[in-house]
């Protein structure tokens, strides 16, 4: 320990939570054509408040094997055909522990007698009514097979309504707390899912293909009476205002939609600033934001929704090839239509961070038409449309080649089986996104935020060689 160093109090922590479940199921089949499955479960979680620890979750599913009906068989088209319908309720307990209780945290923020001393303070508001987030889902599906099941198609339409959403609700700063976890509002998800499975070649060279694609549309229905809530906290004053949040939750909009200012280039001259008048304190070279409501002044009332991080569709595509002892697996997947809020871009042009590498072609009196802020500009640090990018991508997620050693042909009697496999993950990414990786969320997984990139790491390309022996 160096001279003058202040000893720090050691810290430790532990947590515990419990899930108790009761489950029952009934299956019924009539003539092997009409099928019924019903289930009922009751789950209790210690994460929730003393008044609402348990939730009841029923489900029922019906199926009709149409392919066994004579009028379908006589068509000579289907190898199999089944219609499905189901309804069920599920619960979400994916929150941290002790959120329903008033917790005590510690820090070393105070000094007595010239030394730092630990202190304890209440760190959150208790919520004894905290309960399960519930999702009610109805699904209609159809399974069909053709050409002796060499081609199979599965299609589903679903509608999900989630109620009692588990959301952090901001509190006035006068309370001394930032937010409280509550069950408020509702949202819905609806869409289509399709899956295709085919056996393209069945001879010495065997080739199968699996393809799936999903179209989901999400919308917030209610926030418990609140007109909107802000979330997507990015910390340390990096992006303001709205309490350093860049996501606005609002009924009628998809969850996670970015919110901020409309970027309108750079102020090129003092005469332009004087003539427009919406940002009178600006100077040439500063960022220009749009006065969207037309009141003649730019402020937070001009902020708008900037982009939806949820894709219009996502897909996966797998091909498997087998020839004698060799097998090859190729997995491709992607998303289309999702947006990313590239917070790193703001930092790359921000004054005083040492990261202003994008100012090489900046505005100067000699370069007045540039839309890159000037070196001496002081810009409002805001989430803006300039940071929004297309996050669509296609990835070769995995490429794997395997050789199964013919141990019996090689008279390796000591071995039962042996194989050598070489796999490459994240081999190729095709995207227009300027950051490292379009599959990014710098602030972790959340049911309200995604697509936030602040110094996001690139995905690691991994090469793996596996050698397996069985005796």
C-alpha positions in Angstrom: 0.0 0.0 0.0 1.5 3.4 -1.0 1.9 6.4 1.3 -1.3 8.3 1.8 -3.5 5.5 0.6 -6.9 5.1 2.2 -7.9 1.6 3.2 -11.1 0.4 1.5 -13.7 -1.6 3.3 -14.0 -5.1 2.0 -17.3 -6.2 0.4 -19.1 -9.4 -0.1 -22.6 -10.6 -1.2 -24.9 -13.5 -1.6 -28.4 -14.1 -2.9 -31.0 -16.8 -2.9 -34.3 -17.3 -4.5 -36.8 -20.2 -4.6 -39.3 -21.5 -7.2 -42.1 -23.9 -6.1 -44.3 -25.5 -8.8 -47.3 -27.8 -9.0 -48.1 -29.3 -12.3 -50.8 -31.5 -13.9 -51.5 -32.7 -17.4 -54.3 -34.5 -19.2 -53.9 -36.1 -22.7 -56.8 -37.6 -24.7 -56.9 -39.2 -28.1 -60.0 -40.3 -30.0 -59.4 -42.8 -32.9 -55.8 -41.3 -33.1 -57.2 -38.4 -35.1 -58.6 -36.0 -32.6 -56.2 -35.0 -29.9 -56.5 -33.0 -26.7 -53.9 -31.8 -24.2 -54.7 -29.7 -21.1 -52.4 -28.7 -18.4 -52.5 -26.6 -15.2 -49.6 -25.3 -13.2 -49.2 -23.1 -10.2 -45.9 -21.5 -9.6 -44.6 -19.5 -6.6 -41.5 -17.4 -6.7 -39.7 -15.8 -3.7 -38.8 -12.9 -6.0 -42.3 -11.4 -5.8 -44.1 -9.6 -3.0 -45.7 -11.2 0.0 -49.2 -10.6 -1.5 -48.5 -12.1 -4.9 -46.0 -14.8 -4.9 -48.1 -17.4 -6.7 -49.5 -17.5 -10.2 -51.9 -19.9 -12.0 -51.1 -20.8 -15.6 -53.6 -23.0 -17.6 -53.3 -24.2 -21.2 -55.3 -26.3 -23.7 -54.3 -27.6 -27.1 -56.4 -29.3 -29.8 -55.2 -31.2 -32.9 -56.9 -32.8 -35.9 -55.0 -35.3 -38.0 -56.6 -34.4 -41.3 -54.2 -36.6 -43.2 -56.1 -39.7 -41.8 -59.5 -38.6 -43.1 -60.6 -40.3 -46.3 -61.4 -37.1 -48.1 -57.8 -35.9 -47.6 -56.3 -39.2 -48.5 -58.2 -39.4 -51.7 -56.6 -36.1 -52.9 -53.2 -37.9 -53.1 -51.3 -34.7 -52.2 -50.3 -34.9 -48.6 -48.0 -37.4 -46.8 -49.4 -36.0 -43.6 -51.7 -33.1 -42.6 -52.5 -31.8 -39.1 -54.4 -28.7 -37.9 -53.6 -27.3 -34.5 -55.1 -24.7 -32.1 -53.9 -23.8 -28.6 -54.4 -21.3 -25.8 -52.3 -20.9 -22.8 -51.0 -18.5 -20.1 -47.3 -18.3 -19.1 -45.6 -16.3 -16.4 -42.4 -14.3 -16.4 -40.2 -14.1 -13.3 -37.1 -12.9 -15.0 -36.1 -10.2 -12.6 -33.4 -9.8 -10.0 -33.9 -10.9 -6.4 -35.3 -8.8 -3.5 -37.0 -6.2 -5.7 -40.1 -6.5 -3.7 -38.2 -5.7 -0.5 -36.6 -2.5 0.9 -32.9 -3.2 0.6 -29.9 -1.6 2.3 -26.8 -0.7 0.4 -23.4 0.5 1.6 -20.8 3.0 0.4 -17.8 5.0 1.5 -18.9 8.5 0.7 -18.3 10.2 4.1 -15.3 11.1 6.2 -15.0 11.4 10.0 -11.7 12.3 11.6 -10.0 12.4 8.2 -10.8 8.8 7.3 -13.5 7.3 5.1 -16.1 5.3 6.9 -18.7 3.0 5.5 -22.4 4.0 5.6 -25.6 2.3 4.9 -28.7 3.7 3.2 -32.0 2.4 1.8 -31.5 1.9 -1.9 -34.9 1.1 -3.3 -38.6 1.3 -2.6 -40.3 -1.8 -1.4 -43.2 -3.2 -3.5 -45.1 -5.9 -1.6 -47.6 -6.2 -4.5 -45.0 -7.1 -7.1 -46.3 -10.1 -9.0 -45.9 -12.3 -12.1 -45.9 -10.8 -15.6 -48.4 -12.9 -17.5 -48.7 -13.6 -21.2 -51.9 -15.1 -22.8 -51.3 -16.6 -26.2 -53.5 -18.1 -28.8 -52.0 -20.1 -31.7 -53.3 -21.6 -34.9 -51.1 -23.9 -36.9 -50.9 -26.3 -39.8 -48.4 -29.1 -40.4 -48.2 -30.6 -43.9 -45.9 -33.2 -45.6 -45.4 -33.9 -49.3 -43.6 -36.4 -51.5 -43.5 -39.1 -48.8 -42.4 -36.4 -46.3 -39.3 -35.3 -48.3 -40.8 -31.9 -47.9 -42.5 -30.7 -44.7 -44.0 -27.3 -44.0 -45.1 -25.9 -40.7 -47.0 -22.6 -40.4 -48.3 -20.8 -37.3 -50.2 -17.6 -36.6 -50.0 -16.4 -33.0 -51.4 -13.6 -30.9 -49.9 -12.8 -27.5 -51.0 -10.3 -24.9 -48.8 -9.6 -22.0 -50.3 -7.9 -18.9 -48.8 -6.7 -15.6 -45.5 -5.8 -17.3 -42.5 -5.7 -15.1 -41.1 -2.2 -15.7 -38.9 0.2 -13.8 -41.1 3.3 -13.3 -39.1 6.5 -12.8 -39.7 8.4 -9.6 -39.3 12.1 -8.9 -35.8 13.0 -7.7 -37.3 14.4 -4.5 -38.1 10.9 -3.4 -34.4 10.1 -3.2 -34.9 7.1 -5.5 -34.5 6.7 -9.3 -37.2 4.2 -10.0 -39.4 1.4 -8.6 -40.1 -2.0 -10.2 -43.9 -2.3 -10.8 -46.5 -4.3 -12.7 -48.0 -1.8 -15.1 -49.5 -1.8 -18.5 -49.8 -4.3 -21.3 -48.4 -5.1 -24.8 -49.1 -7.4 -27.6 -47.1 -9.5 -30.1 -48.6 -11.0 -33.2 -47.2 -12.6 -36.3 -46.5 -15.5 -38.5 -43.9 -18.2 -38.4 -43.0 -20.6 -41.2 -40.6 -23.6 -41.3 -39.6 -25.7 -44.3 -37.7 -29.0 -44.0 -36.6 -30.8 -47.1 -34.6 -33.9 -48.1 -33.0 -32.6 -51.4 -30.8 -35.6 -52.1 -31.2 -39.1 -50.6 -28.6 -41.1 -52.5 -24.9 -41.6 -51.6 -24.8 -37.8 -51.2 -27.4 -36.9 -48.7 -28.5 -33.2 -48.5 -31.1 -31.8 -46.1 -32.3 -28.2 -45.7 -34.1 -26.5 -42.8 -35.4 -23.0 -43.3 -37.5 -20.9 -40.9 -38.7 -17.3 -41.0 -40.8 -15.3 -38.5 -42.6 -12.0 -38.8 -43.5 -10.4 -35.4 -45.2 -7.1 -34.8 -45.0 -5.7 -31.3 -47.1 -2.8 -29.8 -47.5 -1.3 -26.3 -51.2 -1.2 -25.4 -51.1 0.5 -22.0 -48.7 1.9 -19.4 -51.1 1.9 -16.5 -52.4 5.3 -17.4 -49.1 7.0 -18.0 -48.8 8.6 -21.4 -45.2 7.5 -21.8 -42.1 6.3 -19.8 -38.5 6.6 -20.6 -36.0 3.8 -20.4 -32.7 2.7 -22.0 -30.5 4.5 -19.5 -27.0 5.1 -21.0 -25.3 6.6 -18.0 -22.7 9.3 -17.2 -24.4 12.2 -19.0 -23.4 10.7 -22.3 -26.7 11.4 -23.9 -29.3 13.8 -22.5 -32.0 14.9 -21.8 -34.9 12.6 -20.7 -33.0 11.5 -17.6 -30.2 10.1 -19.8 -32.6 7.7 -21.5 -32.8 7.1 -25.2 -35.9 4.8 -25.4 -39.5 6.0 -25.0 -42.3 3.6 -24.2 -45.6 4.9 -25.4 -48.9 3.2 -26.2 -49.4 2.7 -29.9 -45.7 2.2 -30.5 -43.4 -0.8 -30.5 -41.4 -1.5 -27.4 -37.8 -0.3 -27.4 -38.3 2.5 -30.0 -35.5 5.1 -29.8 -36.4 8.7 -29.1 -34.5 11.9 -29.6 -33.7 14.9 -31.9 -33.8 15.1 -35.7 -30.3 15.8 -37.0 -30.3 18.6 -39.6 -26.6 19.0 -40.5 -24.3 21.7 -39.3 -24.7 25.5 -39.0 -22.6 26.8 -41.9 -22.6 30.5 -41.1 -23.7 33.1 -38.6 -26.1 34.6 -41.1 -27.8 31.2 -41.4 -28.1 31.0 -37.6 -29.6 34.5 -37.4 -32.0 33.9 -40.3 -33.4 30.5 -39.1 -33.4 31.6 -35.4 -34.2 28.2 -33.9 -30.9 27.8 -32.1 -29.7 31.4 -31.4 -26.9 30.3 -29.0 -25.3 28.2 -31.7 -22.2 29.2 -33.7 -20.9 28.2 -37.1 -19.8 24.6 -37.0 -22.2 23.5 -34.4 -24.7 20.6 -35.0 -28.1 21.8 -36.2 -31.2 20.1 -34.9 -34.7 20.4 -36.5 -37.5 22.5 -35.1 -40.1 19.8 -35.8 -43.1 21.5 -34.2 -42.6 24.8 -36.0 -42.7 27.0 -32.9 -39.5 28.8 -34.0 -37.3 27.3 -31.2 -35.5 24.0 -31.0 -35.8 22.3 -27.6 -36.9 18.9 -26.2 -40.4 19.4 -27.4 -39.1 18.8 -30.9 -37.9 15.3 -30.1 -39.5 12.4 -32.0 -39.3 8.7 -32.4 -36.2 7.8 -34.3 -36.3 4.1 -35.1 -37.5 0.7 -34.2 -34.9 -1.9 -33.0 -37.2 -4.8 -33.7 -36.7 -6.5 -37.1 -39.5 -6.8 -39.7 -38.5 -10.4 -40.0 -35.7 -12.8 -38.8 -34.7 -16.1 -40.4 -32.4 -19.1 -40.1 -31.1 -21.4 -42.9 -29.3 -24.7 -42.3 -27.9 -27.2 -44.8 -26.4 -30.6 -43.9 -24.4 -32.6 -46.4 -23.3 -36.2 -45.8 -21.2 -38.4 -48.1 -19.8 -41.6 -46.8 -17.7 -40.7 -43.7 -17.9 -36.9 -44.4 -20.5 -34.4 -43.2 -20.7 -30.7 -43.7 -23.0 -28.3 -41.8 -23.6 -24.7 -42.9 -25.8 -22.4 -40.7 -26.9 -19.0 -41.9 -29.2 -16.6 -40.1 -30.1 -12.9 -40.1 -32.5 -10.1 -39.5 -34.0 -7.4 -41.7 -35.5 -4.0 -40.9 -34.2 -3.4 -37.4 -32.5 -0.1 -36.4 -29.4 0.4 -34.2 -28.7 3.5 -32.1 -24.9 4.0 -32.6 -23.9 5.9 -29.5 -20.2 5.4 -30.4 -20.7 7.7 -33.4 -21.7 10.5 -31.1 -18.5 9.9 -29.0 -16.4 10.0 -32.2 -17.3 13.6 -32.9 -17.7 14.8 -29.3 -15.5 17.6 -28.2 -13.0 17.0 -25.5 -13.1 13.2 -25.4 -9.9 12.6 -27.4 -12.1 10.5 -29.8 -12.9 13.2 -32.3 -11.4 11.3 -35.2 -14.4 12.0 -37.5 -13.5 15.7 -37.4 -10.7 15.4 -40.0 -13.0 16.8 -42.6 -14.7 19.1 -40.1 -16.4 22.5 -40.7 -13.9 25.4 -41.0 -14.3 28.9 -42.5 -12.4 27.5 -45.4 -14.6 24.3 -45.5 -18.1 25.8 -44.8 -20.2 23.2 -46.5 -19.0 20.3 -44.3 -21.6 18.5 -42.2 -19.0 17.4 -39.6 -18.9 19.8 -36.6 -16.1 22.2 -36.2 -13.1 21.7 -33.8 -14.3 24.3 -31.4 -18.0 23.6 -31.6 -20.0 23.0 -28.4 -22.8 20.7 -29.3 -25.9 19.5 -27.4 -25.2 15.9 -26.5 -28.4 14.2 -27.6 -29.6 11.0 -29.1 -30.4 12.0 -32.7 -31.4 10.6 -36.0 -27.8 10.9 -37.1 -26.9 8.0 -34.8 -29.6 5.7 -36.3 -28.4 3.0 -38.7 -29.8 0.1 -40.5 -29.0 -3.0 -38.4 -30.1 -5.6 -41.0 -27.6 -8.4 -41.4 -26.9 -11.9 -42.8 -24.4 -14.1 -41.0 -22.7 -17.4 -41.6 -23.1 -18.4 -38.0 -21.3 -21.8 -38.3 -19.4 -23.9 -40.8 -18.5 -27.4 -39.6 -16.8 -30.3 -41.4 -16.6 -33.7 -39.7 -14.9 -36.9 -40.7 -16.0 -40.1 -39.0 -13.1 -42.5 -39.0 -14.1 -46.0 -40.2 -12.5 -47.7 -37.2 -13.8 -51.2 -38.3 -12.4 -50.9 -41.8 -9.1 -49.7 -40.4 -9.1 -52.7 -38.0 -8.8 -50.4 -34.9 -10.4 -52.9 -32.6 -9.6 -50.9 -29.5 -11.9 -48.1 -30.7 -15.7 -48.1 -30.8 -16.0 -44.8 -32.7 -13.7 -41.9 -33.6 -14.2 -38.6 -35.4 -12.4 -35.4 -36.3 -14.3 -32.1 -36.6 -13.4 -28.6 -37.6 -15.8 -25.7 -36.9 -15.7 -22.0 -37.6 -18.3 -19.8 -35.9 -19.2 -16.2 -37.0 -17.4 -16.8 -40.3 -19.0 -14.0 -42.3 -21.2 -11.0 -41.7 -22.9 -9.0 -44.5 -24.4 -5.7 -43.2 -24.5 -2.0 -43.9 -24.0 -1.2 -40.2 -20.8 0.9 -39.6 -20.1 -0.6 -36.2 -18.3 -3.8 -35.3 -21.4 -6.0 -35.0 -25.1 -5.5 -35.8 -26.0 -8.1 -33.1 -25.3 -5.7 -30.3 -26.8 -4.4 -27.1 -24.2 -2.7 -24.9 -26.5 -2.6 -21.9 -27.3 -6.2 -21.7 -30.5 -8.1 -22.3 -33.8 -6.4 -21.5 -37.4 -6.8 -22.4 -37.5 -3.0 -23.1 -34.2 -2.2 -24.8 -32.1 -3.6 -27.6 -29.9 -2.3 -30.4 -27.9 0.1 -28.3 -24.2 0.2 -29.3 -21.7 2.1 -27.1 -18.2 0.7 -27.7 -19.7 -2.7 -28.5 -17.1 -5.4 -29.0 -17.0 -7.3 -32.3 -18.2 -10.9 -32.2 -15.3 -13.3 -31.9 -14.6 -15.6 -34.8 -13.8 -19.0 -33.3 -11.9 -21.9 -34.9 -12.3 -25.2 -33.1 -10.8 -28.6 -33.8 -12.5 -31.6 -32.0 -11.0 -35.0 -31.9 -13.3 -37.7 -30.3 -12.6 -41.3 -29.4 -15.0 -43.8 -28.0 -13.8 -47.0 -26.4 
